[in-house]
Amino acid sequence: MTKTILITGTSSGYGKAMAELFLDRGWNVLATMRRPDPGVFATTSERLKLLPLDVTEADSIDTAIAASVAAFGAIDVLVNNAGLGLASAVEVTPDSTVREIFETNTFGVFATCRAIIPHMRKQGGGVIINVTSSAGIAPMPLVAVYAASKCAVEGFTESLSHELDQFAIKARLVEPGYAPTTSFTANGGARMQGLIPADYGSFAQACFEKMAHYPTAYCTEAEVAEAVFAAATEQGSKLRYPAGADTKLVAALRWTTSEDHYWERMREMFSPGRAS
């Protein structure tokens, strides 16, 4: 029986790559975005449905889920991928920007999960995959608001995995690293204007230069899509799926070494005047 996946934020980047991979592997794909654009995907298929979905609007979520069930009869996997990027100094980041980030990255995830759980519970199971970030494992400078929005989802998903296990519903995390080719910077460009003031200039420049010479390769869209496929299909109780060499590096540093060693390595990377 053909399985069905609903993915949020498929207009570009990770979400688009996920949709294309699952479609290639024979799944029914519900590709959602705020304003559906048929030109996003080079192929057409009866197994691909484009739907409008704004994760910050409850009615939009409910409508998209109802349309998805009407189209394919069930939703086996939900991927919460829609998200906004932000690099900023906290002291100049206005409340309106903080709330905008959390409305999509955090509260939007909560809302779609609340909406899909009754459907999955009644059908006897399913998988919920929440896409976070390596910044949720090892927060870097100048992404405090973004990291907070993703750390909240990390804790939420871990708790949810216990809560839903009784209903044969798996809640899992896919944790991408930094992919410069994605829309993280593009969709945050206007939002970031003026949010790294002159007093932070030399520090920010040093951080960006060190990120440009990261000790591993950055993750790719294909690696994230493969991690999502693994999270959607693997049996067992695995919760976290790091995607990309950069995420795997910080995950190992955070979870398999001492706290002192972790902090020393992070300070080497980001503290002014410290060698990397």
NULUMDREN-505324 format. One line per 3 residues: their letters; for each residue x, y, z of N, C-alpha, C. Coordinates in steps of 0.2 Angstrom, whole numbers. Layout:
% residues N
a	X Y Z X Y Z X Y Z | ...
END
This chain:
% residues 276
mtk	4 -6 0 0 0 0 4 6 0 | 3 11 -4 7 17 -5 6 21 1 | 11 24 4 11 28 10 11 35 8
til	8 39 12 7 47 11 11 51 16 | 15 56 14 18 61 18 16 68 17 | 15 72 22 13 79 21 20 83 24
itg	22 87 20 28 91 21 26 98 21 | 28 102 26 27 109 26 34 113 23 | 33 119 20 38 122 18 42 119 12
tss	38 118 7 42 114 1 43 118 -5 | 43 125 -4 44 129 -10 51 130 -12 | 56 128 -7 63 128 -9 67 124 -4
gyg	73 123 -5 78 121 0 76 113 2 | 77 112 9 76 106 12 69 103 10 | 64 107 11 57 104 9 56 102 2
kam	59 106 -2 58 103 -9 62 97 -11 | 68 97 -8 72 90 -9 68 84 -5 | 65 85 0 62 80 3 56 78 -1
ael	52 82 -3 46 81 -8 49 77 -14 | 54 79 -17 56 75 -23 59 68 -21 | 62 68 -16 65 61 -14 59 56 -13
fld	54 58 -9 49 54 -7 45 52 -13 | 44 57 -18 40 56 -24 44 50 -28 | 51 51 -29 55 47 -32 54 39 -30
rgw	53 39 -23 53 32 -20 46 30 -19 | 41 32 -23 35 29 -23 29 31 -18 | 31 37 -15 26 39 -10 21 44 -13
nvl	15 44 -10 11 50 -11 14 56 -7 | 14 62 -10 17 68 -7 13 74 -7 | 11 76 -1 7 82 0 12 88 1
atm	14 92 -4 19 97 -4 15 103 -2 | 16 106 4 13 112 6 17 118 6 | 15 124 5 18 130 5 13 136 6
rrp	15 142 8 10 147 9 6 149 3 | 10 149 -2 7 151 -9 9 146 -14 | 6 140 -15 8 135 -20 10 137 -27
dpg	15 135 -29 18 137 -36 19 130 -39 | 15 129 -44 16 123 -48 23 122 -51 | 26 128 -52 33 128 -56 39 126 -51
vfa	37 125 -45 43 123 -40 45 116 -42 | 41 112 -44 43 105 -46 43 104 -53 | 49 101 -56 49 100 -63 45 94 -66
tts	42 90 -61 38 84 -63 31 85 -61 | 26 82 -64 20 81 -62 18 74 -61 | 14 73 -56 12 66 -54 5 66 -51
erl	2 60 -52 -5 59 -48 -3 58 -40 | 3 57 -39 5 56 -32 8 62 -29 | 8 68 -32 10 74 -30 4 79 -29
kll	3 81 -24 -2 87 -23 1 93 -19 | 0 99 -22 2 105 -19 -4 108 -16 | -3 110 -9 -8 113 -5 -6 119 -2
pld	-10 124 -1 -8 130 3 -8 128 11 | -3 130 14 -3 129 21 1 134 25 | -2 138 29 2 143 33 2 140 40
vte	8 138 43 8 135 49 6 140 55 | 6 146 54 4 151 59 -3 152 59 | -7 149 55 -15 150 55 -18 143 56
ads	-22 143 61 -25 136 63 -30 134 58 | -34 138 55 -38 137 50 -35 134 43 | -29 137 42 -25 134 36 -23 127 37
idt	-21 126 43 -18 119 45 -24 114 45 | -30 116 48 -35 111 47 -38 110 40 | -38 115 36 -40 114 29 -35 110 25
aia	-29 111 26 -24 107 23 -24 100 25 | -25 98 31 -25 91 33 -32 88 30 | -37 91 31 -43 89 28 -43 87 20
asv	-40 92 17 -38 91 9 -34 85 8 | -29 84 13 -24 79 12 -27 72 13 | -32 72 18 -35 65 19 -40 64 13
aaf	-43 69 11 -48 68 5 -44 66 -1 | -38 68 -2 -34 66 -8 -32 59 -8 | -29 57 -2 -26 51 -2 -28 46 4
gai	-33 48 8 -36 44 13 -33 44 19 | -26 45 20 -23 45 26 -17 49 26 | -14 51 31 -7 54 32 -3 50 36
dvl	2 46 33 6 42 37 12 46 41 | 14 51 37 20 55 40 19 62 39 | 20 66 45 20 73 44 27 75 45
vnn	30 80 41 36 83 42 35 91 43 | 37 93 49 37 100 50 43 103 48 | 44 106 42 50 108 40 50 116 39
agl	44 119 38 43 126 37 47 130 43 | 51 135 41 55 138 46 58 145 43 | 60 149 48 63 156 46 70 156 49
gla	75 159 46 81 160 49 82 167 51 | 87 167 56 89 174 59 95 174 62 | 100 179 60 106 180 63 105 187 66
sav	106 188 72 105 195 76 109 195 82 | 110 201 85 112 202 91 106 203 96 | 106 200 101 99 200 105 97 207 107
evt	102 211 109 100 217 112 97 222 107 | 97 221 101 94 225 96 88 221 92 | 87 215 94 82 211 91 75 213 94
pds	70 216 90 64 218 93 59 212 94 | 55 214 99 50 208 101 46 206 95 | 45 210 90 41 208 84 44 203 80
tvr	51 204 80 55 199 76 56 192 80 | 57 193 86 57 187 90 50 183 90 | 45 186 90 38 183 89 37 180 82
eif	39 184 77 39 181 70 42 174 70 | 49 174 72 52 168 72 49 162 76 | 47 164 82 43 159 86 37 156 83
etn	33 161 80 26 159 77 27 154 72 | 32 154 68 33 149 63 37 143 65 | 43 144 68 48 139 70 46 135 76
tfg	42 138 80 40 134 86 32 133 87 | 29 139 87 21 138 88 18 135 82 | 21 136 76 18 132 70 19 125 71
vfa	25 123 73 26 115 74 21 113 80 | 20 116 85 15 114 90 8 113 87 | 6 118 83 0 118 80 -2 113 75
tcr	3 111 71 2 106 66 2 99 70 | 6 98 75 6 92 79 0 91 82 | -3 96 85 -10 96 89 -15 94 83
aii	-14 96 77 -20 95 72 -19 88 70 | -13 85 69 -12 79 66 -13 73 70 | -12 74 77 -12 69 82 -18 65 82
phm	-24 68 82 -30 65 82 -31 60 76 | -29 63 70 -30 59 64 -25 52 65 | -19 53 67 -15 47 67 -17 43 73
rkq	-19 45 78 -22 41 84 -28 36 81 | -32 39 77 -38 36 75 -36 31 70 | -31 32 66 -29 27 61 -24 22 63
ggg	-22 23 70 -18 17 73 -11 18 72 | -8 24 71 -1 25 71 1 31 65 | 7 32 65 10 37 61 17 39 63
vii	20 44 60 26 47 61 26 54 61 | 28 58 66 29 65 66 36 67 66 | 39 70 61 46 72 61 46 80 61
nvt	50 82 66 51 89 67 58 91 65 | 59 96 60 65 98 58 68 103 62 | 74 102 66 76 108 70 83 110 67
ssa	88 110 70 95 112 68 100 110 72 | 106 110 69 112 109 73 113 115 79 | 110 121 78 109 126 83 105 124 89
gia	101 119 88 98 116 94 102 111 98 | 107 109 95 112 105 99 118 109 102 | 121 113 98 126 117 100 125 125 97
pmp	122 129 101 120 135 99 126 139 98 | 127 143 92 132 147 90 131 155 92 | 135 159 92 134 166 93 130 169 88
lva	126 174 89 122 178 85 116 175 82 | 114 169 85 108 165 83 104 164 89 | 104 168 94 101 166 100 94 165 100
vya	90 169 96 83 169 95 81 163 91 | 85 162 85 84 156 81 85 149 85 | 91 149 89 92 143 92 87 142 98
ask	85 147 101 79 146 106 73 143 103 | 71 145 97 65 143 94 66 135 92 | 72 133 90 73 126 89 74 122 95
cav	78 125 100 78 121 106 72 119 109 | 67 124 109 60 123 111 57 116 108 | 58 116 101 55 110 97 59 104 99
egf	65 104 101 69 98 103 66 95 109 | 65 100 114 62 97 121 55 95 120 | 51 99 116 44 97 114 43 90 111
tes	48 89 106 47 82 103 50 76 107 | 55 77 111 57 72 115 51 70 120 | 48 75 123 42 74 128 36 70 124
lsh	35 73 118 30 70 114 31 63 112 | 37 61 111 38 54 109 36 49 114 | 37 51 121 35 47 126 27 47 126
eld	24 53 125 17 54 126 13 50 120 | 16 49 114 12 46 109 14 39 108 | 19 36 111 21 30 110 16 25 111
qfa	11 26 116 6 22 117 1 21 112 | 1 26 107 -4 26 101 0 23 95 | 6 21 95 10 19 90 12 24 85
ika	12 30 88 14 36 84 21 38 86 | 26 38 81 33 40 83 34 48 82 | 37 51 87 39 58 86 47 58 85
rlv	49 61 80 56 61 79 59 68 77 | 66 69 78 69 75 76 74 74 70 | 74 78 65 79 78 60 83 85 61
epg	90 84 62 94 90 64 99 92 59 | 97 96 54 101 98 49 107 103 51 | 113 103 48 118 107 49 117 114 45
yap	122 117 44 121 124 40 122 123 33 | 117 124 29 118 123 22 117 130 18 | 123 133 17 123 140 14 119 141 8
tts	117 135 4 114 135 -2 106 136 -1 | 104 135 5 97 135 7 94 142 8 | 88 142 9 85 149 10 85 152 17
fta	90 149 21 90 151 28 92 159 28 | 97 160 24 99 167 23 95 171 19 | 92 168 14 88 172 9 81 174 12
ngg	78 169 16 72 171 19 73 175 25 | 79 176 27 80 181 33 83 187 32 | 85 188 25 89 194 23 86 201 26
arm	80 202 24 76 208 26 75 209 33 | 74 203 36 73 203 44 79 204 47 | 85 203 45 91 204 48 94 211 48
qgl	91 215 43 94 221 42 95 225 49 | 101 228 50 102 232 56 102 228 63 | 102 222 62 102 218 69 108 215 71
ipa	114 217 67 120 216 70 124 223 70 | 123 227 75 126 234 75 133 234 75 | 136 240 74 143 241 74 147 239 79
dyg	145 239 86 148 237 91 150 229 91 | 146 226 87 147 218 86 151 217 80 | 153 222 76 155 221 69 161 216 69
sfa	166 218 73 173 214 72 171 207 75 | 167 206 80 166 199 83 162 195 77 | 157 198 74 153 195 69 157 193 63
qac	161 197 61 166 196 56 170 190 57 | 173 190 63 177 184 65 173 178 65 | 167 178 68 163 172 68 161 169 61
fek	159 174 56 158 172 50 164 169 46 | 170 172 47 176 169 44 177 162 46 | 176 161 53 178 154 55 172 149 53
mah	166 152 52 161 147 49 163 146 42 | 166 150 38 168 149 31 174 144 31 | 177 143 36 183 138 36 181 132 42
ypt	175 130 41 173 125 46 177 118 45 | 178 115 51 182 109 50 179 103 46 | 173 103 45 170 98 41 166 101 35
ayc	163 97 30 159 100 25 152 102 28 | 149 106 25 142 108 28 137 103 25 | 131 102 28 126 97 26 123 100 19
tea	121 95 16 117 96 9 110 95 10 | 106 98 5 99 96 5 98 89 4 | 102 86 0 101 78 -1 102 75 6
eva	107 77 10 108 73 16 102 74 21 | 99 80 21 93 81 25 87 77 23 | 86 77 16 81 73 14 82 65 15
eav	88 63 15 89 56 17 88 55 24 | 90 59 28 89 59 35 81 58 37 | 77 63 33 70 62 34 67 56 32
faa	70 53 27 67 47 24 69 41 29 | 75 41 32 76 36 37 72 37 43 | 70 43 46 66 45 51 59 42 50
ate	57 43 44 50 41 42 49 33 41 | 54 30 40 54 23 38 57 18 43 | 62 20 47 65 15 52 60 13 58
qgs	61 7 60 58 5 66 62 6 72 | 60 5 78 64 6 83 62 13 87 | 66 15 92 64 20 96 69 26 95
klr	73 26 90 78 32 89 74 38 88 | 76 43 92 73 50 92 77 55 87 | 83 55 87 87 61 84 90 58 78
ypa	90 62 72 93 60 66 97 66 64 | 104 67 66 108 72 64 109 71 56 | 109 77 53 110 77 45 116 81 43
gad	121 78 40 127 82 38 133 81 43 | 139 81 40 145 80 44 146 85 49 | 143 92 48 144 97 53 140 96 59
tkl	134 93 58 129 92 63 132 86 67 | 134 81 64 137 75 67 143 76 71 | 147 81 69 153 83 73 150 86 80
vaa	146 91 79 144 95 86 140 90 90 | 136 85 87 132 81 91 137 76 95 | 142 74 92 147 70 95 150 74 101
lrw	152 80 99 155 84 104 151 85 110 | 144 86 109 140 88 114 138 82 118 | 137 76 115 134 70 118 139 65 120
tts	145 65 117 149 60 119 156 62 122 | 156 68 124 162 71 127 160 75 133 | 165 77 137 163 80 144 161 87 142
edh	157 90 147 155 97 146 161 102 146 | 166 101 149 172 105 149 175 105 142 | 176 99 139 179 98 133 174 101 127
ywe	168 100 128 163 104 123 164 111 123 | 164 114 129 165 121 130 171 124 127 | 177 120 129 183 122 126 183 123 119
rmr	181 118 115 180 117 108 176 123 105 | 170 124 108 166 130 106 169 137 107 | 173 138 112 176 144 114 182 145 109
emf	185 139 107 191 140 102 188 142 95 | 182 140 94 179 142 88 177 149 87 | 174 151 93 170 158 92 173 163 97
spg	177 162 102 179 167 106 185 172 103 | 184 178 103 189 183 100 196 181 102 | 200 181 98 207 180 100 210 173 101
ras	205 169 100 207 162 102 208 158 95 | 213 154 95 214 150 88 209 145 88 | 207 143 81 203 138 80 206 131 79
END
